[in-house]
């Protein structure tokens, strides 16, 4: 017997190419007291990748263009890019 779906969502299947969101926080370590950081998201649909990028950039509206995009941070900048996931196969 299957476990109940707690969130009420069904299993999703993304068709088509998958994308990664690449984030690079470039900060002045001595000034901010923290090192530069990078992040690479798991492969996802383009719509989900653009939504994540907008959240990371603190944008209330849709992103313009194809990126990469930049946002000022205290002591530096955040760079966000969306790239095609290498070897991301479905099925």
Secondary structure, DSSP 8 states (H G I E B T S, - for coil): -----TT--------S--EEEEEEEEE-HHHHSS--EEEE---B-HHHHHHHHHHHTT-SS---SS--EEEEETTEEEEEEEEE-TT----
